[in-house]
Amino acid sequence: MGCFCFAKKSGGGKSGSTINYSQTESKRPNNLTDAVKADLTGNGTKEANSKDDQLSLDVKNLNLREVSENDGKAQGNRAQTFTFDELAAATGNFRSDCFLGEGGFGKVYKGHLDRVNQVVAIKQLDPNGLQGIREFVVEVLTLSMEDHPNLVKLIGFCAEGEQRLLHSLIAIAYLESSSLFPTDLPPGRKPLDWNTRMRIAAGAAKGLEYLHEKMKPPVIYRDLKCSNILLGEGYHAKLSDFGLAKVGPIGDKTHVSTRVMGTYGYCAPDYAMTGQLTFKSDIYSFGVVLLELITGRKAIDNLRSGKEQNLVAWARPLFKDRRKFSQMVDPLLEGQYPVRGLYQALAIAAMCVQEQPNMRPVITDVVTALNYLASQKFDPRAQVHSTRRREEDHRHNIVGNGTDSDKSID
């Protein structure tokens, strides 16, 4: 659930790793309150006002002052503040058996908050991690402003003490997350069927649409990848991890200039080369996720041969020949998929990963197309019956033709 990251230049890396193309590390403020005040007033450090650092703009546009004064109440979501002791108690003082995982933000634990009587996932900021106070602020801001069934729900946060970095935690609603990758499934668990994959894709697209089209101001996710899509009951998709989110271009602006960060294999090439972040950058990342769902392959897989390590590079030549579409589908589906649905899903993915950003669709069009695909329930039994019927008709035709031929010979 955390951003698994390491600093790396453009041109290399491995899947699931957040890349930072900036050559200089930002200095972290020791106090969260000081950082927020500086960004709100515009009297922060030179770094805070530099072209490469948009935290000041993000904080102002996301109305942090209003969120704080109203105890986190914004756009229907009410975030509570918790003490460190409350969150420590919820996890049994961060016991090892409550440990869920670890990323660039820090460690993630499962716990139960007595005050709200709810099971939660608690993310504890690592003061020595690759993500710091800025990502913590951005994630709390974004989650405080959103309220959508396809985004994780912020329960509350903690940022107390003289050294806020030591006690910075986020509590979100806990989800029994399942892997989107068939190869990562626990032993004995069946791979995701076609209907489930399309339902997950449609849900993730709806979450992204909310960020792009309905949040005020609009937000660019910037780190869309399979590991950031959590699955709730019934494989209900929810986007998580908003530490790299940015306020999108507003008014007549076409892009946001920022240092390039994201995950290798998912990062749009135009953004990686220019540092110009747009909503179409997220569309590219979504296309990669959709390809992963269809093919069962990972965005970057170093265990494969050279030409097949990069999913998009492998897929592009195959997009050009419909006869090769069957070669792209996940073999674990064992042929249990609608041929027409496969063609349509691959067409959506191909449009999303276009090299030119202006050729990629807007998220609303993607949602419309995927909603349709998700509504077309595929029944493997009907496919078997249809196949058998075609085979029987074919045999009858052969027999019939053979009889006629015999008569003509006589």
Backbone torsions as a table, in degrees:
resi	resn	phi	psi	omega
1	MET	NA	-28.5	176.3
2	GLY	-78.1	166.7	177.2
3	CYS	-82.1	109.1	178.9
4	PHE	-78.6	113.2	-166.0
5	CYS	-141.2	158.7	170.3
6	PHE	-155.7	154.1	-179.0
7	ALA	-76.1	131.1	-179.0
8	LYS	-156.4	146.0	176.8
9	LYS	-78.7	165.9	178.0
10	SER	-64.0	141.7	173.3
11	GLY	110.1	-4.7	178.9
12	GLY	-156.4	171.8	177.8
13	GLY	137.8	-174.9	177.7
14	LYS	-133.4	158.3	-176.7
15	SER	-60.7	140.7	177.3
16	GLY	88.1	3.8	-178.4
17	SER	-109.5	130.6	-179.6
18	THR	-80.1	130.8	-177.1
19	ILE	-106.0	141.4	178.4
20	ASN	-127.2	111.1	-175.9
21	TYR	-84.7	-4.2	179.3
22	SER	-69.7	139.7	-178.1
23	GLN	-89.8	-7.7	-178.9
24	THR	-123.4	137.2	177.7
25	GLU	-84.8	140.3	178.2
26	SER	-80.6	145.5	175.9
27	LYS	-82.8	134.9	-177.0
28	ARG	-91.1	133.8	174.8
29	PRO	-69.3	146.4	-178.2
30	ASN	-78.8	-20.1	-173.7
31	ASN	-127.1	124.1	-177.7
32	LEU	-61.3	-41.5	-179.0
33	THR	-62.4	-43.3	179.0
34	ASP	-61.7	-41.1	-179.2
35	ALA	-63.7	-44.4	-179.6
36	VAL	-64.4	-45.1	179.9
37	LYS	-61.8	-41.4	-179.3
38	ALA	-63.1	-41.7	-178.4
39	ASP	-72.4	-32.7	179.7
40	LEU	-70.9	-38.6	-176.0
41	THR	-88.4	-17.0	-177.2
42	GLY	81.2	11.2	-178.7
43	ASN	-104.3	28.3	-177.5
44	GLY	-79.5	-163.6	-178.3
45	THR	-72.8	170.1	177.6
46	LYS	-59.7	-37.6	179.4
47	GLU	-62.0	-40.0	-177.1
48	ALA	-65.3	-25.0	-178.6
49	ASN	-101.2	5.6	-176.5
50	SER	-77.2	164.7	-178.7
51	LYS	-63.9	-31.9	-174.8
52	ASP	-82.1	-7.6	-174.8
53	ASP	-122.4	112.7	-175.4
54	GLN	-102.9	13.0	-176.0
55	LEU	-58.5	-39.2	-179.6
56	SER	-60.1	-46.8	178.8
57	LEU	-63.9	-42.7	-179.7
58	ASP	-60.6	-45.0	-178.1
59	VAL	-64.0	-44.8	-179.4
60	LYS	-64.1	-45.7	-177.3
61	ASN	-68.4	-29.3	-179.7
62	LEU	-90.4	6.8	172.7
63	ASN	55.0	52.0	-179.1
64	LEU	-60.7	-36.1	-179.7
65	ARG	-59.1	-44.5	-179.9
66	GLU	-65.1	-40.2	179.5
67	VAL	-62.6	-43.8	-178.2
68	SER	-66.7	-44.5	-175.8
69	GLU	-68.8	-24.9	-179.3
70	ASN	-103.0	24.1	177.3
71	ASP	55.1	41.5	175.1
72	GLY	82.2	6.7	-178.0
73	LYS	-82.1	115.7	-179.8
74	ALA	-158.4	127.8	177.6
75	GLN	49.8	40.5	171.7
76	GLY	92.1	-9.9	-179.3
77	ASN	-108.1	131.3	-177.3
78	ARG	-115.1	107.3	179.4
79	ALA	-91.5	135.1	-179.8
80	GLN	-103.3	155.4	174.4
81	THR	-100.1	135.3	-179.5
82	PHE	-119.9	155.2	173.9
83	THR	-82.6	159.9	177.5
84	PHE	-61.1	-38.7	-179.3
85	ASP	-62.3	-36.7	179.1
86	GLU	-64.5	-44.5	-178.7
87	LEU	-72.1	-32.8	175.9
88	ALA	-66.2	-42.0	178.4
89	ALA	-64.6	-35.0	-178.6
90	ALA	-63.7	-27.7	-177.8
91	THR	-107.9	12.7	-177.2
92	GLY	62.9	42.8	-176.8
93	ASN	60.6	42.3	176.9
94	PHE	58.3	51.2	179.5
95	ARG	-64.0	152.9	-178.3
96	SER	-64.4	-32.3	-179.6
97	ASP	-74.5	-8.7	175.4
98	CYS	-96.0	-3.9	-176.3
99	PHE	-71.4	129.2	-179.0
100	LEU	-105.1	-36.4	-176.7
101	GLY	173.7	-178.8	-177.6
102	GLU	-147.2	140.7	178.0
103	GLY	-141.9	-163.9	-178.6
104	GLY	-63.8	-30.2	178.7
105	PHE	-69.9	-39.1	-177.0
106	GLY	146.9	-158.1	-177.3
107	LYS	-87.6	150.7	180.0
108	VAL	-120.3	131.2	-177.7
109	TYR	-125.2	151.4	172.1
110	LYS	-94.0	137.2	-178.9
111	GLY	-154.5	175.2	178.4
112	HIS	-126.4	119.0	180.0
113	LEU	-90.8	115.2	-176.7
114	ASP	-65.1	-36.6	-175.0
115	ARG	-60.6	-37.4	-179.6
116	VAL	-107.2	-1.6	179.6
117	ASN	51.3	56.9	-175.8
118	GLN	-145.5	142.4	173.5
119	VAL	-78.5	132.0	-174.7
120	VAL	-134.9	162.2	168.3
121	ALA	-104.5	125.3	-176.0
122	ILE	-112.0	120.2	179.9
123	LYS	-99.1	121.0	-177.8
124	GLN	-104.5	120.7	-178.5
125	LEU	-65.9	128.4	175.7
126	ASP	-89.9	115.3	-178.1
127	PRO	-62.2	-18.7	179.6
128	ASN	-104.6	7.5	-176.5
129	GLY	-79.2	174.3	-178.4
130	LEU	-81.4	-15.4	171.5
131	GLN	-108.7	142.4	-174.4
132	GLY	-132.3	-146.8	-171.7
133	ILE	-63.8	-32.8	-179.2
134	ARG	-66.4	-45.1	178.2
135	GLU	-65.0	-35.2	177.4
136	PHE	-61.3	-47.5	-179.8
137	VAL	-62.2	-46.2	-177.5
138	VAL	-62.2	-42.1	-178.8
139	GLU	-66.1	-43.0	178.0
140	VAL	-63.2	-41.9	178.6
141	LEU	-59.4	-51.7	-175.6
142	THR	-63.3	-46.6	-178.8
143	LEU	-66.7	-31.2	179.1
144	SER	-69.6	-29.7	-176.4
145	MET	-87.8	-17.7	-173.1
146	GLU	-98.1	156.7	175.2
147	ASP	-157.2	90.6	-175.6
148	HIS	-150.6	141.9	-176.8
149	PRO	-65.3	-16.6	179.5
150	ASN	-103.8	18.1	171.7
151	LEU	-126.6	144.4	179.4
152	VAL	-62.1	150.0	-176.5
153	LYS	-98.9	127.5	176.0
154	LEU	-79.3	123.2	176.2
155	ILE	-87.7	-41.3	179.0
156	GLY	174.6	-175.7	-179.0
157	PHE	-151.6	167.2	178.3
158	CYS	-136.0	132.9	175.0
159	ALA	-150.9	83.0	-174.0
160	GLU	-127.8	165.8	178.9
161	GLY	95.3	166.9	179.9
162	GLU	-64.1	-43.6	178.0
163	GLN	-99.6	91.1	-172.5
164	ARG	-60.6	-27.2	-178.9
165	LEU	-62.0	-28.6	-176.9
166	LEU	-75.4	-26.2	-176.7
167	HIS	-127.3	49.2	177.9
168	SER	-107.9	114.8	-177.0
169	LEU	-137.6	151.5	176.5
170	ILE	-125.0	133.6	176.5
171	ALA	-113.1	123.7	176.8
172	ILE	-123.8	161.4	179.1
173	ALA	-60.3	132.0	-176.3
174	TYR	-77.3	139.7	176.9
175	LEU	-129.1	139.2	173.3
176	GLU	-77.7	84.8	-173.7
177	SER	-72.4	138.2	175.2
178	SER	-115.6	148.4	-178.3
179	SER	-70.5	143.9	173.9
180	LEU	-82.9	-12.6	-177.1
181	PHE	-95.9	120.1	179.8
182	PRO	-57.6	-32.4	-178.5
183	THR	-72.3	-16.5	-179.8
184	ASP	-97.8	2.2	-177.4
185	LEU	-69.8	145.0	177.0
186	PRO	-60.9	153.4	179.5
187	PRO	-56.6	136.1	177.3
188	GLY	91.3	-15.1	-180.0
189	ARG	-88.1	133.1	-178.5
190	LYS	-69.9	146.3	175.6
191	PRO	-65.2	156.4	179.6
192	LEU	-62.5	133.2	177.9
193	ASP	-81.1	175.1	-175.2
194	TRP	-61.8	-45.4	-178.2
195	ASN	-59.7	-42.3	-179.6
196	THR	-65.1	-40.9	-179.6
197	ARG	-63.1	-41.6	179.5
198	MET	-69.9	-34.5	177.5
199	ARG	-65.9	-40.8	177.4
200	ILE	-63.8	-45.2	-179.4
201	ALA	-61.4	-43.6	179.8
202	ALA	-65.0	-40.5	179.1
203	GLY	-64.3	-44.2	178.2
204	ALA	-62.5	-39.0	179.1
205	ALA	-64.5	-37.9	178.8
206	LYS	-65.3	-39.5	176.8
207	GLY	-62.4	-42.1	179.1
208	LEU	-67.5	-37.2	177.7
209	GLU	-61.6	-38.9	178.5
210	TYR	-62.1	-43.4	179.1
211	LEU	-63.6	-42.7	-175.2
212	HIS	-77.8	-41.6	-167.0
213	GLU	-109.6	-24.0	-171.1
214	LYS	-116.2	-23.2	175.6
215	MET	-72.0	144.1	178.1
216	LYS	-123.3	109.7	-1.6
217	PRO	-74.8	164.1	179.4
218	PRO	-68.2	151.6	-174.9
219	VAL	-125.4	136.8	172.0
220	ILE	-95.8	124.8	-174.4
221	TYR	-66.1	-52.6	173.8
222	ARG	75.2	-5.8	178.0
223	ASP	-143.9	45.9	178.2
224	LEU	-76.0	122.9	177.9
225	LYS	-160.4	165.3	-175.0
226	CYS	-58.9	-39.7	-176.7
227	SER	-69.0	-14.0	176.5
228	ASN	-97.7	7.0	175.0
229	ILE	-105.3	108.0	179.6
230	LEU	-90.8	147.9	-176.3
231	LEU	-115.9	120.9	177.6
232	GLY	-92.4	-161.2	-179.8
233	GLU	-60.3	135.8	-178.0
234	GLY	70.8	23.0	-179.4
235	TYR	57.9	40.0	177.4
236	HIS	-78.1	117.8	-174.1
237	ALA	-79.3	137.6	175.1
238	LYS	-136.9	128.3	176.5
239	LEU	-75.1	142.4	179.8
240	SER	-137.5	175.1	176.9
241	ASP	62.7	88.3	-177.2
242	PHE	-110.5	22.1	-178.1
243	GLY	-63.9	-24.8	-179.6
244	LEU	-101.0	4.8	-177.3
245	ALA	-62.6	148.6	179.1
246	LYS	-133.4	144.5	171.3
247	VAL	-65.3	129.7	-176.3
248	GLY	-75.3	171.4	178.6
249	PRO	-63.3	138.3	-176.7
250	ILE	-120.8	147.6	178.7
251	GLY	72.6	-130.3	-177.0
252	ASP	-90.2	5.6	178.6
253	LYS	-75.4	143.2	-177.8
254	THR	-102.3	-17.9	-176.4
255	HIS	-157.3	171.0	173.8
256	VAL	-117.0	124.1	178.4
257	SER	-86.9	123.4	-176.1
258	THR	-155.8	162.5	175.0
259	ARG	-64.0	147.0	-173.6
260	VAL	-81.6	119.0	175.1
261	MET	-137.8	149.3	-178.9
262	GLY	163.9	-159.6	-177.9
263	THR	-118.9	128.4	-177.6
264	TYR	-57.4	130.8	-177.3
265	GLY	100.7	-24.4	179.2
266	TYR	-110.6	-21.1	-175.0
267	CYS	-70.4	129.4	-179.5
268	ALA	-62.4	134.7	-176.9
269	PRO	-61.4	-35.8	-179.8
270	ASP	-65.9	-38.6	177.6
271	TYR	-69.5	-40.6	-179.8
272	ALA	-62.6	-34.3	-176.7
273	MET	-83.7	-33.9	-171.8
274	THR	-110.6	-20.7	-174.4
275	GLY	76.3	8.0	179.2
276	GLN	-92.8	107.2	-175.5
277	LEU	-91.1	129.0	178.6
278	THR	-133.8	172.6	176.2
279	PHE	-64.0	-27.7	179.4
280	LYS	-69.8	-17.3	174.1
281	SER	-64.2	-41.4	176.4
282	ASP	-66.1	-34.6	-179.3
283	ILE	-63.0	-40.9	177.4
284	TYR	-60.0	-47.7	-179.5
285	SER	-60.1	-39.7	179.0
286	PHE	-63.7	-39.2	178.1
287	GLY	-59.7	-38.3	177.6
288	VAL	-64.6	-44.2	178.6
289	VAL	-60.4	-44.2	179.4
290	LEU	-62.3	-39.9	176.7
291	LEU	-62.4	-39.5	178.6
292	GLU	-62.8	-41.1	179.4
293	LEU	-64.9	-38.0	-177.9
294	ILE	-74.9	-43.6	-170.7
295	THR	-93.6	-22.5	-174.2
296	GLY	76.5	7.3	178.5
297	ARG	-97.6	158.0	178.0
298	LYS	-92.6	156.3	-177.9
299	ALA	-56.1	-42.7	174.5
300	ILE	-131.9	122.5	-179.6
301	ASP	-132.6	99.3	-176.6
302	ASN	-72.7	-7.9	178.3
303	LEU	-82.0	-13.0	178.7
304	ARG	-88.5	169.6	178.2
305	SER	-65.7	162.7	-172.2
306	GLY	-50.0	-47.0	-176.3
307	LYS	-73.2	-14.2	-176.3
308	GLU	-109.6	3.5	-177.4
309	GLN	-69.8	-38.5	179.0
310	ASN	-95.8	117.6	-173.4
311	LEU	-59.9	-47.6	-177.4
312	VAL	-65.3	-42.0	179.3
313	ALA	-63.6	-35.9	177.9
314	TRP	-69.7	-37.7	-173.5
315	ALA	-78.0	-32.6	-171.8
316	ARG	-55.0	-47.6	179.3
317	PRO	-64.3	-31.7	-178.6
318	LEU	-73.2	-27.5	177.8
319	PHE	-58.6	-26.7	-172.4
320	LYS	-80.0	-11.6	-175.6
321	ASP	-131.7	106.6	-177.1
322	ARG	-60.3	-27.0	179.8
323	ARG	-65.6	-18.4	-179.4
324	LYS	-98.1	1.6	-177.8
325	PHE	-60.7	-35.4	-179.3
326	SER	-65.3	-21.5	177.7
327	GLN	-74.3	-16.7	-175.0
328	MET	-91.8	-19.2	-174.2
329	VAL	-73.9	148.6	-179.4
330	ASP	-59.8	121.5	-179.9
331	PRO	-62.8	-21.7	179.1
332	LEU	-68.6	-15.1	174.7
333	LEU	-73.6	-16.9	176.3
334	GLU	52.5	40.9	176.8
335	GLY	77.9	3.4	-178.0
336	GLN	-89.6	76.7	178.7
337	TYR	-157.6	153.6	177.5
338	PRO	-80.3	127.6	-176.9
339	VAL	-60.0	-46.1	-179.6
340	ARG	-64.8	-40.0	178.0
341	GLY	-63.0	-38.2	176.9
342	LEU	-61.9	-46.4	179.9
343	TYR	-59.1	-43.2	-178.2
344	GLN	-67.9	-41.2	179.8
345	ALA	-65.0	-41.7	178.6
346	LEU	-66.8	-34.2	177.9
347	ALA	-64.1	-40.2	177.9
348	ILE	-63.9	-46.5	-179.6
349	ALA	-61.2	-42.5	-179.0
350	ALA	-61.7	-40.0	178.9
351	MET	-67.4	-37.5	-177.6
352	CYS	-68.7	-31.9	-176.6
353	VAL	-99.9	22.5	173.0
354	GLN	-57.7	142.2	-179.2
355	GLU	-66.1	-37.5	179.4
356	GLN	-86.2	120.9	-175.4
357	PRO	-60.2	-33.0	-178.8
358	ASN	-71.5	-9.9	176.9
359	MET	-89.9	-11.4	-179.9
360	ARG	-81.1	147.9	-179.8
361	PRO	-74.2	163.2	171.8
362	VAL	-81.1	158.6	-172.8
363	ILE	-64.1	-31.0	179.8
364	THR	-61.5	-40.3	178.1
365	ASP	-67.5	-37.0	177.8
366	VAL	-63.6	-43.8	179.4
367	VAL	-61.2	-44.4	179.8
368	THR	-59.2	-45.2	-178.6
369	ALA	-66.9	-42.8	-177.5
370	LEU	-73.9	-32.5	174.8
371	ASN	-60.0	-40.3	178.3
372	TYR	-64.2	-47.2	-179.5
373	LEU	-62.1	-41.1	-179.7
374	ALA	-66.3	-27.4	-179.2
375	SER	-79.7	-17.7	179.8
376	GLN	-88.6	85.2	-174.7
377	LYS	-67.6	125.6	179.1
378	PHE	-90.1	128.7	179.8
379	ASP	-111.9	107.1	-179.5
380	PRO	-58.2	-33.6	-180.0
381	ARG	-65.5	-39.7	177.8
382	ALA	-64.4	-35.5	178.7
383	GLN	-65.9	-40.7	179.2
384	VAL	-62.9	-46.0	179.2
385	HIS	-62.3	-40.6	179.8
386	SER	-64.7	-41.2	179.6
387	THR	-64.4	-44.6	179.1
388	ARG	-62.1	-39.9	-179.2
389	ARG	-64.0	-41.2	178.9
390	ARG	-64.8	-40.3	179.5
391	GLU	-64.2	-41.0	178.8
392	GLU	-65.3	-43.2	178.0
393	ASP	-60.8	-39.1	-179.5
394	HIS	-64.8	-42.9	179.0
395	ARG	-64.1	-41.9	179.0
396	HIS	-61.5	-39.8	179.4
397	ASN	-64.0	-39.3	179.7
398	ILE	-65.0	-45.6	179.6
399	VAL	-62.3	-44.4	-179.7
400	GLY	-62.2	-43.0	179.7
401	ASN	-65.9	-36.8	179.1
402	GLY	-64.3	-41.6	179.9
403	THR	-63.3	-44.8	179.5
404	ASP	-61.6	-37.4	-178.7
405	SER	-66.1	-41.3	179.2
406	ASP	-60.7	-40.9	-178.2
407	LYS	-65.4	-38.1	-178.2
408	SER	-69.1	-33.5	179.1
409	ILE	-66.7	-41.7	179.1
410	ASP	-63.8	NA	NA
